[in-house]
Amino acid sequence: MPGSPPLAGKVAIICLGPAEASDDLARRLAAEGAAVVLVAGPDRAAQERAGRLAAEVEASGMGRPAVFVLDALDARDPAQLDGLVGFVTELFGP
């Protein structure tokens, strides 16, 4: 569609790391039209950061954010990945 942001209709899954680089990536992808799913581990500070970032993205009108919190952050765990895929599919469709 002409005039649409380049990532409109796409979903970006971003694991928040300890550095601000993941925050900047989330902002940039949201600004380009992607819905962003922010993945935070069990650390309370990380969860609060994800919530603040999601609120920032939503307030700016840049995109539709969502936060997914893991009990333990281990991308090698199939159950965690299945849970994340189910969460994203439920919110944004297949």
Wavefront OBJ file of the C-alpha trace (Angstrom):
o trace
v 0.000 0.000 0.000
v 1.514 3.381 -0.973
v 2.487 5.527 1.970
v 2.449 2.644 4.440
v 5.399 2.266 6.776
v 7.845 -0.355 5.453
v 7.153 -2.829 8.283
v 3.385 -2.341 8.555
v 1.699 -5.658 9.293
v 4.920 -7.273 10.541
v 5.734 -8.374 14.090
v 9.210 -7.947 15.575
v 10.195 -10.062 18.583
v 12.939 -8.388 20.594
v 14.682 -9.961 23.579
v 15.670 -7.126 25.854
v 19.320 -7.397 26.745
v 21.215 -5.534 29.420
v 22.233 -2.780 26.986
v 20.063 -0.019 25.576
v 20.695 -1.278 22.018
v 17.642 -3.552 22.181
v 15.512 -0.600 23.322
v 16.735 1.473 20.383
v 16.010 -1.405 18.003
v 12.460 -1.712 19.346
v 11.869 2.024 18.875
v 13.259 1.956 15.345
v 11.223 -1.077 14.245
v 8.053 0.378 15.793
v 8.688 3.683 14.016
v 8.855 1.711 10.761
v 5.417 0.235 11.464
v 6.147 -3.116 13.117
v 4.239 -4.365 16.119
v 6.923 -5.068 18.717
v 6.900 -7.897 21.234
v 9.365 -7.165 24.022
v 10.676 -10.291 25.727
v 11.881 -9.848 29.305
v 13.374 -12.389 31.658
v 12.548 -12.984 35.311
v 14.524 -9.956 36.526
v 12.084 -7.377 37.927
v 14.158 -4.489 36.552
v 14.006 -5.994 33.042
v 10.248 -6.436 33.320
v 9.794 -2.835 34.446
v 12.028 -1.624 31.609
v 9.946 -3.616 29.122
v 6.777 -2.068 30.509
v 8.189 1.461 30.248
v 9.389 0.854 26.708
v 6.018 -0.597 25.671
v 4.253 2.437 27.158
v 6.646 4.756 25.308
v 6.037 3.000 21.986
v 2.272 3.025 22.494
v 2.152 6.675 23.618
v 4.182 7.785 20.607
v 1.739 6.096 18.242
v 4.653 4.233 16.642
v 3.112 0.795 16.829
v 1.342 -1.814 18.897
v 3.616 -3.115 21.648
v 3.279 -6.211 23.789
v 5.395 -7.590 26.624
v 6.132 -11.288 27.144
v 7.779 -12.302 30.419
v 9.706 -15.545 30.803
v 10.330 -17.380 34.075
v 13.871 -18.000 32.887
v 15.418 -16.553 29.766
v 16.684 -19.516 27.727
v 16.062 -19.467 23.984
v 17.166 -23.105 23.789
v 14.106 -24.191 25.788
v 11.401 -25.364 23.341
v 8.628 -24.801 25.900
v 9.588 -21.119 26.223
v 9.682 -20.687 22.467
v 6.326 -22.447 22.071
v 4.851 -20.124 24.701
v 6.243 -17.080 22.922
v 4.921 -18.223 19.527
v 1.497 -18.912 21.060
v 1.457 -15.453 22.681
v 2.400 -13.682 19.434
v -0.075 -15.723 17.380
v -2.906 -15.016 19.829
v -2.252 -11.260 19.730
v -1.320 -10.714 16.110
v -2.541 -13.780 14.199
v -0.651 -16.544 12.404
l 1 2 3 4 5 6 7 8 9 10 11 12 13 14 15 16 17 18 19 20 21 22 23 24 25 26 27 28 29 30 31 32 33 34 35 36 37 38 39 40 41 42 43 44 45 46 47 48 49 50 51 52 53 54 55 56 57 58 59 60 61 62 63 64 65 66 67 68 69 70 71 72 73 74 75 76 77 78 79 80 81 82 83 84 85 86 87 88 89 90 91 92 93 94
